[in-house]
Amino acid sequence: MRTHTAAAPNSNYILGWSNEEEDRLIRQAMLLAPMTERLFHEAGIGEGQRVLDIGSGIGDVSMIAARLVGPSGEVIGVERNARYIARAKERVAAVGFRNVTFVQADLNDIAVPGWFDAAVGRLILTFFPDPVAVLRSVSQLLGPRGVVAIIEPSWSPAIAFNARVPLFARLFTTTHELFQRLGIDTERGPNLHRIFQDAGLPAPLMHLDMELGHDTAIAELQTELLRAVQPDAEKYGVSLAELGDLDSLPDRVHAELLAAKTPIAYVAMASAWSRKMT
């Protein structure tokens, strides 16, 4: 069987590879799972298909795809971090999936046999300076009429929504500012419309989802996201002083939103999918 390769620029993943980051990814994945499965259903990912998961991390997106393609299908996750691959393999084995494998490689060096029916990714293009090159390369691994389905963030809707809870608003905008100073495109989700087309794909069908909550879950996730980049705050001149103790921050946010009788929002997610013309 012929081996196909893809070349794409390296990522600038800023969140590290710690145990804490693994735990954050799992909790975030639980929040984003329903919208991810809706996107894959809409994109036509189903029984018997062969799916490539780009930047598969610790396996959450791969497992969603594995359920959809069933025992007659196959999912291959591409991840550059060996420790994450080991954790992903453990998690896949624990739930009994036999149709998922993981390959350690950068997206600039994917070499896999055969064609794929679909390529999927969640919160991966955000960390590539040239997402067009990534999608162009990945699309070369797809067979005729192959599908690309991607989820990326949009911070601006949640910034507006969270203004009603001042403490959480400060947490959110502080994290947003630090991400921007670290060179992250915080509106990569809406930009998928242009990115797909610049990569030679048809204009994608898109949705925007924003998860709301009134308990501590979203505040905890947002605090953990800030904690992951906290070492860079002083370097880039972003003050965390107004937030106080990060350990107690989720509980203080929860008290504030209960008093305001309003939920808070996690980062909005733009989903996009398109099918190759040939």
MIDOSE-1310 file (N, C-alpha, C; in nm, 2 decimals, decimal comma, always signed):
residues 278
mrth	+0,08/-0,12/+0,00/+0,00/+0,00/+0,00/+0,09/+0,12/+0,00; +0,05/+0,22/-0,08/+0,13/+0,34/-0,09/+0,13/+0,42/+0,03; +0,24/+0,48/+0,07/+0,25/+0,57/+0,18/+0,24/+0,72/+0,14; +0,15/+0,79/+0,20/+0,13/+0,93/+0,17/+0,19/+1,02/+0,28
taaa	+0,25/+1,13/+0,25/+0,31/+1,22/+0,34/+0,25/+1,36/+0,34; +0,26/+1,43/+0,45/+0,21/+1,57/+0,45/+0,32/+1,65/+0,52; +0,34/+1,77/+0,48/+0,43/+1,86/+0,54/+0,37/+1,99/+0,58; +0,39/+2,03/+0,71/+0,33/+2,15/+0,76/+0,42/+2,21/+0,86
pnsn	+0,41/+2,34/+0,89/+0,50/+2,40/+0,99/+0,48/+2,35/+1,13; +0,58/+2,36/+1,21/+0,57/+2,31/+1,35/+0,48/+2,41/+1,43; +0,41/+2,35/+1,54/+0,32/+2,43/+1,62/+0,40/+2,51/+1,73; +0,33/+2,61/+1,79/+0,39/+2,68/+1,90/+0,30/+2,66/+2,02
yilg	+0,28/+2,53/+2,06/+0,19/+2,49/+2,17/+0,25/+2,55/+2,30; +0,17/+2,64/+2,36/+0,22/+2,71/+2,48/+0,18/+2,66/+2,61; +0,10/+2,55/+2,62/+0,04/+2,51/+2,74/+0,12/+2,40/+2,81; +0,22/+2,35/+2,75/+0,31/+2,25/+2,82/+0,25/+2,11/+2,82
wsne	+0,32/+2,02/+2,89/+0,29/+1,88/+2,88/+0,29/+1,82/+3,02; +0,24/+1,89/+3,12/+0,24/+1,85/+3,26/+0,12/+1,76/+3,29; +0,13/+1,69/+3,41/+0,01/+1,62/+3,46/-0,11/+1,71/+3,47; -0,09/+1,83/+3,52/-0,20/+1,92/+3,53/-0,26/+1,96/+3,40
eedr	-0,18/+1,97/+3,29/-0,23/+2,00/+3,16/-0,31/+1,88/+3,11; -0,27/+1,76/+3,13/-0,34/+1,64/+3,09/-0,48/+1,64/+3,16; -0,49/+1,67/+3,29/-0,61/+1,67/+3,36/-0,70/+1,78/+3,30; -0,64/+1,90/+3,27/-0,72/+2,01/+3,22/-0,78/+1,97/+3,08
lirq	-0,70/+1,90/+3,00/-0,75/+1,86/+2,87/-0,87/+1,76/+2,88; -0,86/+1,67/+2,98/-0,97/+1,58/+2,99/-1,10/+1,65/+3,04; -1,09/+1,74/+3,13/-1,21/+1,81/+3,18/-1,26/+1,90/+3,07; -1,17/+1,97/+2,99/-1,22/+2,05/+2,88/-1,29/+1,96/+2,77
amll	-1,23/+1,84/+2,75/-1,29/+1,75/+2,65/-1,43/+1,71/+2,68; -1,46/+1,69/+2,81/-1,60/+1,66/+2,85/-1,69/+1,77/+2,82; -1,65/+1,90/+2,83/-1,73/+2,01/+2,80/-1,76/+2,02/+2,65; -1,66/+1,99/+2,57/-1,66/+2,01/+2,43/-1,71/+1,89/+2,35
apmt	-1,73/+1,78/+2,42/-1,77/+1,65/+2,35/-1,90/+1,66/+2,27; -2,01/+1,72/+2,33/-2,13/+1,72/+2,25/-2,12/+1,80/+2,12; -2,06/+1,92/+2,12/-2,05/+1,99/+2,00/-1,95/+1,92/+1,90; -1,85/+1,85/+1,95/-1,76/+1,78/+1,86/-1,84/+1,67/+1,79
erlf	-1,92/+1,59/+1,86/-1,99/+1,48/+1,80/-2,09/+1,54/+1,70; -2,16/+1,65/+1,73/-2,25/+1,71/+1,64/-2,18/+1,74/+1,51; -2,06/+1,80/+1,52/-1,99/+1,84/+1,40/-1,96/+1,72/+1,31; -1,91/+1,61/+1,38/-1,87/+1,49/+1,30/-1,99/+1,43/+1,23
heag	-2,11/+1,43/+1,30/-2,23/+1,37/+1,24/-2,27/+1,46/+1,12; -2,26/+1,59/+1,13/-2,30/+1,68/+1,02/-2,21/+1,66/+0,91; -2,08/+1,64/+0,93/-1,98/+1,62/+0,83/-1,99/+1,49/+0,76; -2,07/+1,40/+0,81/-2,09/+1,27/+0,75/-1,99/+1,16/+0,79
igeg	-1,92/+1,18/+0,90/-1,83/+1,08/+0,95/-1,91/+0,97/+1,01; -1,88/+0,85/+0,96/-1,97/+0,74/+1,01/-1,91/+0,60/+0,98; -1,99/+0,50/+0,99/-1,95/+0,36/+0,99/-1,85/+0,33/+0,88; -1,75/+0,26/+0,92/-1,65/+0,20/+0,82/-1,55/+0,30/+0,76
qrvl	-1,55/+0,43/+0,81/-1,46/+0,53/+0,75/-1,33/+0,52/+0,82; -1,23/+0,58/+0,75/-1,09/+0,59/+0,80/-1,07/+0,74/+0,83; -1,03/+0,77/+0,96/-1,03/+0,91/+1,00/-0,89/+0,94/+1,06; -0,83/+1,06/+1,02/-0,71/+1,11/+1,07/-0,74/+1,22/+1,17
digs	-0,69/+1,20/+1,30/-0,70/+1,30/+1,40/-0,57/+1,37/+1,42; -0,57/+1,50/+1,38/-0,44/+1,58/+1,38/-0,42/+1,64/+1,52; -0,31/+1,62/+1,58/-0,28/+1,68/+1,71/-0,37/+1,61/+1,81; -0,36/+1,47/+1,82/-0,46/+1,39/+1,89/-0,45/+1,40/+2,04
gigd	-0,34/+1,46/+2,09/-0,33/+1,48/+2,24/-0,34/+1,35/+2,32; -0,43/+1,35/+2,42/-0,45/+1,23/+2,50/-0,57/+1,15/+2,46; -0,62/+1,17/+2,33/-0,71/+1,08/+2,27/-0,86/+1,11/+2,27; -0,90/+1,22/+2,32/-1,05/+1,24/+2,34/-1,12/+1,25/+2,20
vsmi	-1,06/+1,33/+2,11/-1,13/+1,34/+1,98/-1,12/+1,21/+1,90; -1,01/+1,14/+1,91/-1,00/+1,01/+1,85/-1,11/+0,91/+1,90; -1,14/+0,92/+2,02/-1,24/+0,83/+2,08/-1,38/+0,86/+2,03; -1,41/+0,99/+2,01/-1,54/+1,03/+1,96/-1,55/+0,97/+1,81
aarl	-1,44/+0,99/+1,73/-1,44/+0,94/+1,60/-1,45/+0,79/+1,59; -1,39/+0,72/+1,69/-1,39/+0,58/+1,69/-1,53/+0,52/+1,71; -1,60/+0,59/+1,80/-1,74/+0,54/+1,82/-1,82/+0,56/+1,69; -1,80/+0,66/+1,62/-1,88/+0,69/+1,50/-1,84/+0,59/+1,38
vgps	-1,72/+0,56/+1,37/-1,68/+0,48/+1,25/-1,70/+0,33/+1,28; -1,70/+0,29/+1,41/-1,73/+0,16/+1,45/-1,62/+0,06/+1,43; -1,64/-0,07/+1,46/-1,53/-0,17/+1,44/-1,48/-0,19/+1,30; -1,56/-0,15/+1,20/-1,52/-0,17/+1,06/-1,44/-0,05/+1,02
gevi	-1,44/+0,06/+1,09/-1,36/+0,18/+1,06/-1,23/+0,18/+1,13; -1,16/+0,29/+1,11/-1,02/+0,31/+1,17/-1,00/+0,45/+1,20; -0,93/+0,48/+1,31/-0,89/+0,62/+1,35/-0,74/+0,61/+1,38; -0,67/+0,70/+1,31/-0,53/+0,72/+1,34/-0,50/+0,86/+1,40
gver	-0,45/+0,87/+1,52/-0,42/+0,99/+1,58/-0,27/+1,03/+1,57; -0,24/+1,15/+1,53/-0,11/+1,20/+1,51/-0,07/+1,29/+1,62; +0,03/+1,26/+1,70/+0,06/+1,35/+1,82/+0,22/+1,34/+1,83; +0,28/+1,46/+1,86/+0,42/+1,46/+1,87/+0,48/+1,43/+2,00
nary	+0,40/+1,43/+2,11/+0,45/+1,41/+2,24/+0,43/+1,26/+2,28; +0,54/+1,19/+2,31/+0,53/+1,05/+2,34/+0,45/+1,02/+2,47; +0,47/+1,11/+2,57/+0,39/+1,08/+2,69/+0,24/+1,09/+2,67; +0,20/+1,19/+2,59/+0,06/+1,20/+2,56/+0,01/+1,08/+2,48
iara	+0,09/+1,03/+2,39/+0,05/+0,91/+2,32/+0,03/+0,79/+2,41; +0,12/+0,77/+2,51/+0,11/+0,67/+2,61/-0,01/+0,68/+2,69; -0,05/+0,80/+2,73/-0,17/+0,82/+2,80/-0,29/+0,79/+2,72; -0,29/+0,83/+2,59/-0,40/+0,81/+2,50/-0,42/+0,66/+2,48
kerv	-0,31/+0,58/+2,46/-0,32/+0,44/+2,44/-0,39/+0,37/+2,57; -0,35/+0,42/+2,69/-0,41/+0,36/+2,81/-0,56/+0,39/+2,81; -0,60/+0,51/+2,78/-0,74/+0,55/+2,79/-0,82/+0,47/+2,68; -0,77/+0,46/+2,56/-0,84/+0,38/+2,46/-0,85/+0,24/+2,50
aavg	-0,75/+0,18/+2,55/-0,76/+0,04/+2,60/-0,86/+0,02/+2,71; -0,86/+0,12/+2,80/-0,95/+0,11/+2,91/-1,10/+0,10/+2,87; -1,14/+0,17/+2,76/-1,28/+0,16/+2,71/-1,30/+0,06/+2,60; -1,19/-0,01/+2,57/-1,21/-0,13/+2,48/-1,21/-0,10/+2,33
frnv	-1,16/+0,02/+2,29/-1,16/+0,05/+2,14/-1,04/-0,03/+2,08; -1,07/-0,10/+1,97/-0,96/-0,17/+1,90/-0,94/-0,11/+1,76; -1,01/+0,00/+1,73/-1,00/+0,06/+1,60/-0,92/+0,19/+1,60; -0,84/+0,22/+1,71/-0,77/+0,34/+1,72/-0,62/+0,31/+1,74
tfvq	-0,54/+0,38/+1,66/-0,39/+0,37/+1,68/-0,34/+0,52/+1,68; -0,22/+0,53/+1,74/-0,16/+0,66/+1,75/-0,02/+0,66/+1,69; +0,02/+0,76/+1,62/+0,15/+0,77/+1,56/+0,22/+0,89/+1,61; +0,34/+0,88/+1,66/+0,42/+0,99/+1,71/+0,49/+1,06/+1,59
adln	+0,45/+1,18/+1,56/+0,50/+1,26/+1,45/+0,46/+1,40/+1,46; +0,54/+1,49/+1,41/+0,49/+1,63/+1,39/+0,40/+1,63/+1,27; +0,32/+1,73/+1,26/+0,23/+1,75/+1,14/+0,32/+1,78/+1,02; +0,44/+1,82/+1,04/+0,53/+1,84/+0,92/+0,60/+1,71/+0,87
diav	+0,56/+1,60/+0,93/+0,62/+1,47/+0,89/+0,53/+1,35/+0,91; +0,41/+1,36/+0,86/+0,31/+1,25/+0,87/+0,33/+1,16/+0,75; +0,36/+1,03/+0,78/+0,37/+0,93/+0,67/+0,28/+0,82/+0,71; +0,17/+0,80/+0,64/+0,08/+0,70/+0,67/+0,04/+0,62/+0,54
pgwf	+0,01/+0,50/+0,55/-0,03/+0,42/+0,43/-0,18/+0,45/+0,40; -0,21/+0,46/+0,27/-0,35/+0,47/+0,22/-0,41/+0,61/+0,24; -0,53/+0,62/+0,20/-0,60/+0,75/+0,20/-0,70/+0,75/+0,32; -0,74/+0,87/+0,36/-0,84/+0,89/+0,47/-0,97/+0,94/+0,41
daav	-1,08/+0,91/+0,47/-1,21/+0,96/+0,44/-1,23/+1,10/+0,50; -1,16/+1,12/+0,62/-1,18/+1,25/+0,69/-1,06/+1,28/+0,77; -1,03/+1,41/+0,79/-0,93/+1,46/+0,88/-1,00/+1,55/+0,98; -0,98/+1,53/+1,11/-1,04/+1,61/+1,21/-0,94/+1,67/+1,31
grli	-0,98/+1,77/+1,37/-0,89/+1,83/+1,47/-0,97/+1,93/+1,56; -0,92/+1,94/+1,69/-0,99/+2,03/+1,78/-0,88/+2,11/+1,86; -0,89/+2,24/+1,85/-0,79/+2,33/+1,92/-0,65/+2,29/+1,89; -0,62/+2,28/+1,76/-0,49/+2,25/+1,71/-0,44/+2,35/+1,62
ltff	-0,52/+2,40/+1,53/-0,47/+2,51/+1,43/-0,44/+2,64/+1,50; -0,50/+2,66/+1,62/-0,47/+2,78/+1,70/-0,32/+2,79/+1,73; -0,25/+2,68/+1,74/-0,11/+2,69/+1,78/-0,02/+2,68/+1,66; -0,07/+2,69/+1,54/+0,02/+2,69/+1,42/+0,02/+2,83/+1,36
pdpv	+0,14/+2,89/+1,33/+0,15/+3,02/+1,27/+0,10/+3,02/+1,13; +0,09/+2,91/+1,06/+0,04/+2,90/+0,93/-0,06/+2,79/+0,91; -0,18/+2,82/+0,96/-0,29/+2,71/+0,95/-0,32/+2,67/+0,81; -0,31/+2,76/+0,72/-0,34/+2,73/+0,58/-0,25/+2,62/+0,53
avlr	-0,12/+2,63/+0,56/-0,03/+2,53/+0,52/-0,06/+2,39/+0,58; -0,11/+2,39/+0,71/-0,15/+2,27/+0,78/-0,26/+2,20/+0,70; -0,37/+2,28/+0,68/-0,49/+2,22/+0,61/-0,45/+2,18/+0,47; -0,37/+2,26/+0,40/-0,34/+2,22/+0,26/-0,26/+2,08/+0,26
svsq	-0,17/+2,07/+0,36/-0,09/+1,94/+0,37/-0,18/+1,83/+0,41; -0,27/+1,85/+0,51/-0,35/+1,74/+0,56/-0,45/+1,70/+0,45; -0,50/+1,79/+0,37/-0,60/+1,76/+0,27/-0,54/+1,67/+0,16; -0,41/+1,67/+0,15/-0,34/+1,58/+0,05/-0,35/+1,43/+0,10
llgp	-0,38/+1,41/+0,22/-0,39/+1,27/+0,27/-0,53/+1,22/+0,26; -0,62/+1,30/+0,21/-0,76/+1,26/+0,19/-0,79/+1,20/+0,05; -0,88/+1,10/+0,05/-0,92/+1,05/-0,08/-1,02/+1,14/-0,15; -1,07/+1,11/-0,26/-1,17/+1,19/-0,33/-1,29/+1,22/-0,24
rgvv	-1,34/+1,34/-0,24/-1,45/+1,39/-0,16/-1,43/+1,37/-0,01; -1,30/+1,37/+0,03/-1,27/+1,36/+0,17/-1,31/+1,48/+0,25; -1,34/+1,46/+0,38/-1,39/+1,57/+0,46/-1,28/+1,62/+0,56; -1,28/+1,75/+0,58/-1,20/+1,82/+0,69/-1,30/+1,88/+0,78
aiie	-1,29/+1,85/+0,91/-1,38/+1,90/+1,02/-1,29/+1,95/+1,14; -1,30/+2,07/+1,17/-1,21/+2,14/+1,26/-1,30/+2,22/+1,36; -1,25/+2,23/+1,49/-1,30/+2,32/+1,59/-1,19/+2,40/+1,64; -1,21/+2,54/+1,64/-1,12/+2,63/+1,70/-1,19/+2,74/+1,77
psws	-1,12/+2,82/+1,86/-1,18/+2,91/+1,95/-1,21/+3,05/+1,89; -1,31/+3,11/+1,96/-1,34/+3,25/+1,94/-1,37/+3,31/+2,07; -1,27/+3,40/+2,12/-1,28/+3,45/+2,25/-1,38/+3,57/+2,26; -1,40/+3,64/+2,16/-1,48/+3,77/+2,17/-1,62/+3,76/+2,21
paia	-1,70/+3,65/+2,17/-1,83/+3,65/+2,22/-1,84/+3,62/+2,37; -1,75/+3,54/+2,43/-1,75/+3,52/+2,57/-1,70/+3,64/+2,65; -1,61/+3,72/+2,59/-1,57/+3,84/+2,66/-1,69/+3,93/+2,69; -1,77/+3,95/+2,59/-1,89/+4,03/+2,60/-1,99/+3,97/+2,70
fnar	-2,01/+3,84/+2,69/-2,11/+3,77/+2,78/-2,07/+3,78/+2,93; -1,94/+3,76/+2,95/-1,89/+3,75/+3,09/-1,88/+3,88/+3,16; -1,90/+3,99/+3,09/-1,89/+4,13/+3,16/-1,98/+4,14/+3,28; -2,09/+4,06/+3,28/-2,18/+4,07/+3,39/-2,13/+4,01/+3,53
vplf	-2,02/+3,94/+3,52/-1,96/+3,88/+3,64/-1,82/+3,94/+3,65; -1,79/+4,05/+3,71/-1,67/+4,13/+3,70/-1,54/+4,04/+3,73; -1,54/+3,96/+3,84/-1,42/+3,89/+3,87/-1,39/+3,79/+3,76; -1,49/+3,71/+3,71/-1,46/+3,62/+3,61/-1,42/+3,69/+3,48
arlf	-1,48/+3,81/+3,46/-1,45/+3,89/+3,34/-1,30/+3,93/+3,34; -1,25/+3,96/+3,46/-1,10/+3,99/+3,48/-1,02/+3,87/+3,45; -1,06/+3,76/+3,50/-0,99/+3,63/+3,48/-0,98/+3,60/+3,33; -1,10/+3,62/+3,26/-1,11/+3,58/+3,12/-1,03/+3,68/+3,03
ttth	-1,04/+3,81/+3,06/-0,97/+3,91/+2,97/-0,82/+3,90/+3,00; -0,78/+3,87/+3,12/-0,64/+3,86/+3,15/-0,58/+3,74/+3,07; -0,65/+3,63/+3,07/-0,60/+3,51/+3,00/-0,59/+3,54/+2,85; -0,70/+3,61/+2,80/-0,71/+3,65/+2,66/-0,59/+3,74/+2,62
elfq	-0,56/+3,84/+2,71/-0,45/+3,93/+2,68/-0,32/+3,86/+2,67; -0,30/+3,77/+2,77/-0,17/+3,69/+2,77/-0,16/+3,60/+2,65; -0,26/+3,53/+2,61/-0,26/+3,45/+2,49/-0,22/+3,54/+2,37; -0,28/+3,65/+2,36/-0,25/+3,74/+2,24/-0,10/+3,78/+2,24
rlgi	-0,05/+3,82/+2,36/+0,09/+3,86/+2,37/+0,19/+3,74/+2,34; +0,14/+3,62/+2,36/+0,22/+3,50/+2,33/+0,20/+3,46/+2,18; +0,13/+3,54/+2,10/+0,12/+3,52/+1,96/+0,02/+3,43/+1,91; -0,09/+3,40/+2,00/-0,20/+3,32/+1,96/-0,31/+3,39/+1,90
dter	-0,36/+3,34/+1,79/-0,48/+3,40/+1,72/-0,60/+3,36/+1,80; -0,65/+3,45/+1,88/-0,77/+3,41/+1,97/-0,90/+3,41/+1,89; -0,90/+3,44/+1,76/-1,02/+3,44/+1,68/-1,00/+3,34/+1,56; -0,92/+3,24/+1,59/-0,89/+3,14/+1,48/-1,02/+3,07/+1,43
gpnl	-1,11/+3,05/+1,52/-1,24/+2,99/+1,49/-1,31/+3,06/+1,37; -1,35/+3,18/+1,39/-1,42/+3,25/+1,28/-1,33/+3,26/+1,15; -1,20/+3,27/+1,17/-1,11/+3,28/+1,06/-1,10/+3,15/+0,98; -1,16/+3,04/+1,03/-1,16/+2,91/+0,95/-1,23/+2,93/+0,82
hrif	-1,32/+3,02/+0,81/-1,39/+3,04/+0,68/-1,29/+3,08/+0,57; -1,20/+3,17/+0,60/-1,09/+3,21/+0,51/-0,99/+3,10/+0,50; -0,95/+3,04/+0,61/-0,84/+2,95/+0,61/-0,87/+2,83/+0,52; -0,99/+2,77/+0,53/-1,03/+2,66/+0,45/-1,01/+2,70/+0,30
qdag	-1,06/+2,81/+0,26/-1,06/+2,85/+0,12/-0,92/+2,88/+0,07; -0,84/+2,94/+0,16/-0,70/+2,97/+0,12/-0,62/+2,84/+0,11; -0,67/+2,73/+0,17/-0,60/+2,60/+0,16/-0,65/+2,52/+0,04; -0,74/+2,58/-0,04/-0,79/+2,51/-0,15/-0,91/+2,43/-0,13
lpap	-0,98/+2,44/-0,02/-1,10/+2,37/+0,01/-1,22/+2,46/-0,01; -1,34/+2,40/-0,04/-1,46/+2,49/-0,05/-1,49/+2,56/+0,08; -1,56/+2,67/+0,08/-1,60/+2,74/+0,20/-1,67/+2,65/+0,29; -1,63/+2,64/+0,42/-1,69/+2,55/+0,51/-1,83/+2,59/+0,56
lmhl	-1,91/+2,49/+0,60/-2,03/+2,51/+0,68/-1,98/+2,53/+0,82; -2,04/+2,63/+0,90/-1,99/+2,66/+1,03/-2,10/+2,68/+1,13; -2,06/+2,66/+1,26/-2,15/+2,69/+1,37/-2,06/+2,75/+1,48; -2,13/+2,83/+1,57/-2,06/+2,88/+1,69/-2,13/+2,84/+1,81
dmel	-2,06/+2,77/+1,90/-2,12/+2,72/+2,03/-2,05/+2,78/+2,15; -2,12/+2,82/+2,25/-2,06/+2,88/+2,37/-2,13/+2,81/+2,49; -2,05/+2,73/+2,56/-2,10/+2,66/+2,68/-2,11/+2,75/+2,80; -2,23/+2,75/+2,86/-2,26/+2,83/+2,98/-2,27/+2,74/+3,10
ghdt	-2,23/+2,80/+3,22/-2,24/+2,72/+3,34/-2,26/+2,81/+3,46; -2,33/+2,75/+3,57/-2,35/+2,83/+3,69/-2,29/+2,77/+3,81; -2,20/+2,66/+3,79/-2,13/+2,60/+3,90/-1,98/+2,65/+3,89; -1,89/+2,57/+3,95/-1,75/+2,62/+3,95/-1,67/+2,56/+3,83
aiae	-1,73/+2,47/+3,75/-1,66/+2,40/+3,65/-1,59/+2,49/+3,55; -1,66/+2,58/+3,49/-1,60/+2,67/+3,39/-1,50/+2,76/+3,45; -1,52/+2,81/+3,57/-1,43/+2,90/+3,64/-1,30/+2,82/+3,67; -1,31/+2,69/+3,71/-1,19/+2,61/+3,73/-1,11/+2,58/+3,60
lqte	-1,18/+2,56/+3,49/-1,11/+2,54/+3,37/-1,04/+2,66/+3,32; -1,11/+2,78/+3,34/-1,04/+2,90/+3,30/-0,92/+2,94/+3,38; -0,94/+2,91/+3,51/-0,82/+2,93/+3,60/-0,71/+2,84/+3,57; -0,73/+2,71/+3,54/-0,63/+2,62/+3,50/-0,56/+2,66/+3,37
llra	-0,64/+2,72/+3,28/-0,58/+2,77/+3,15/-0,48/+2,88/+3,18; -0,52/+2,98/+3,27/-0,44/+3,09/+3,30/-0,31/+3,03/+3,38; -0,33/+2,94/+3,46/-0,22/+2,88/+3,54/-0,11/+2,82/+3,45; -0,16/+2,76/+3,34/-0,07/+2,70/+3,24/+0,03/+2,80/+3,18
vqpd	-0,02/+2,93/+3,16/+0,07/+3,03/+3,10/+0,11/+3,13/+3,20; +0,08/+3,11/+3,33/+0,12/+3,20/+3,44/+0,27/+3,24/+3,44; +0,36/+3,15/+3,41/+0,50/+3,18/+3,41/+0,54/+3,29/+3,31; +0,46/+3,31/+3,21/+0,49/+3,41/+3,11/+0,43/+3,55/+3,14
aeky	+0,34/+3,55/+3,24/+0,27/+3,68/+3,27/+0,37/+3,80/+3,29; +0,46/+3,78/+3,39/+0,55/+3,89/+3,42/+0,64/+3,92/+3,30; +0,69/+3,82/+3,23/+0,77/+3,84/+3,11/+0,70/+3,93/+3,01; +0,57/+3,91/+2,99/+0,50/+3,99/+2,89/+0,42/+4,11/+2,95
gvsl	+0,44/+4,14/+3,08/+0,38/+4,26/+3,14/+0,24/+4,25/+3,16; +0,19/+4,13/+3,19/+0,05/+4,11/+3,22/+0,03/+4,08/+3,37; -0,04/+4,17/+3,44/-0,05/+4,17/+3,59/-0,16/+4,07/+3,63; -0,14/+3,99/+3,73/-0,24/+3,90/+3,78/-0,28/+3,94/+3,92
aelg	-0,23/+4,06/+3,96/-0,26/+4,10/+4,10/-0,40/+4,11/+4,14; -0,48/+4,16/+4,05/-0,63/+4,19/+4,08/-0,70/+4,06/+4,09; -0,65/+3,95/+4,05/-0,72/+3,82/+4,06/-0,70/+3,76/+4,20; -0,60/+3,80/+4,27/-0,57/+3,74/+4,40/-0,53/+3,59/+4,39
dlds	-0,55/+3,52/+4,49/-0,51/+3,38/+4,50/-0,58/+3,29/+4,40; -0,51/+3,23/+4,31/-0,57/+3,15/+4,20/-0,64/+3,02/+4,26; -0,59/+2,97/+4,37/-0,65/+2,85/+4,43/-0,79/+2,88/+4,47; -0,82/+2,99/+4,52/-0,96/+3,03/+4,57/-1,04/+3,10/+4,47
lpdr	-0,98/+3,13/+4,35/-1,05/+3,21/+4,25/-1,18/+3,14/+4,20; -1,19/+3,01/+4,17/-1,31/+2,96/+4,12/-1,43/+2,97/+4,22; -1,40/+2,95/+4,35/-1,50/+2,97/+4,45/-1,55/+3,11/+4,46; -1,45/+3,20/+4,45/-1,49/+3,35/+4,46/-1,58/+3,38/+4,34
vhae	-1,54/+3,33/+4,22/-1,62/+3,35/+4,10/-1,76/+3,30/+4,12; -1,77/+3,18/+4,17/-1,90/+3,11/+4,19/-1,99/+3,19/+4,28; -1,93/+3,24/+4,39/-2,01/+3,33/+4,48/-2,06/+3,45/+4,41; -1,98/+3,51/+4,32/-2,02/+3,63/+4,25/-2,13/+3,60/+4,15
llaa	-2,12/+3,49/+4,08/-2,23/+3,46/+3,98/-2,36/+3,42/+4,05; -2,35/+3,35/+4,16/-2,47/+3,32/+4,24/-2,54/+3,45/+4,28; -2,47/+3,55/+4,32/-2,52/+3,67/+4,37/-2,59/+3,75/+4,25; -2,52/+3,73/+4,13/-2,57/+3,80/+4,01/-2,68/+3,72/+3,94
ktpi	-2,70/+3,60/+3,98/-2,80/+3,51/+3,92/-2,78/+3,50/+3,77; -2,66/+3,47/+3,73/-2,63/+3,46/+3,59/-2,52/+3,35/+3,57; -2,52/+3,29/+3,45/-2,42/+3,19/+3,42/-2,29/+3,26/+3,37; -2,18/+3,19/+3,36/-2,06/+3,24/+3,29/-2,04/+3,15/+3,17
ayva	-1,96/+3,20/+3,08/-1,93/+3,14/+2,95/-1,79/+3,09/+2,94; -1,77/+2,97/+2,89/-1,63/+2,93/+2,85/-1,60/+2,99/+2,71; -1,48/+2,98/+2,66/-1,44/+3,03/+2,53/-1,54/+2,97/+2,43; -1,59/+3,05/+2,34/-1,68/+3,00/+2,23/-1,60/+2,92/+2,13
masa	-1,66/+2,83/+2,07/-1,59/+2,74/+1,97/-1,66/+2,74/+1,84; -1,59/+2,77/+1,73/-1,64/+2,77/+1,60/-1,60/+2,64/+1,54; -1,70/+2,57/+1,48/-1,68/+2,44/+1,41/-1,70/+2,47/+1,27; -1,62/+2,40/+1,19/-1,62/+2,41/+1,04/-1,59/+2,28/+0,97
wsrk	-1,67/+2,26/+0,86/-1,64/+2,13/+0,79/-1,66/+2,16/+0,64; -1,58/+2,09/+0,56/-1,59/+2,11/+0,41/-1,54/+1,98/+0,35; -1,58/+1,96/+0,23/-1,55/+1,84/+0,15/-1,47/+1,87/+0,03; -1,36/+1,80/+0,01/-1,28/+1,82/-0,11/-1,37/+1,80/-0,24
mt	-1,34/+1,88/-0,34/-1,42/+1,88/-0,46/-1,39/+1,75/-0,54; -1,27/+1,70/-0,53/-1,23/+1,58/-0,61/-1,16/+1,48/-0,51
